[in-house]
Amino acid sequence: MENFKKTVSPLLQETFANLEKLMPEIAEENQVKIRKISNLLQGRFEADYCRKVFNIVQAEYKILPGRNRAQLESRIMIHFKEQLTAGEASKILNIIVFNV
C-alpha cells in the first residue's frame, strides 16, 4: 500500500496541477477551499499538505464506487493521519464537496 501511495500521489498532484493550468477559475475556487481547510486546522498541517489531501479527497469523491458521507469522512481522517475530530472531518468534507 505504501508503494501505491508513492506512485499515485505524485500522479494525482501532477494531474490536478495540469487541470488548474487549463481551468484557472477552478483553481481559484479550489485555493479558497484549501485556505478554509488550512484555517480550520489552525496550523496543525501545512497549506501544501492540505492541498494534497484536498486533491486526493476530491478525486476519491468523484471515483469511489458506492461512496457515502461516512466513507469519505473516514478517508479524510486517514489522510490527516487520524489527527482530526469527527466534526473537523465533517466540516472538511462540506468544504470540499458542498462548498460550505
PyMOL commands that set and color helices and strands:
alter all, ss='L'
color gray80, all
select helices_A, chain A and resi 2-22+24-40+47-63+69-79+86-98
alter helices_A, ss='H'
color red, helices_A
deselect
rebuild
show_as cartoon
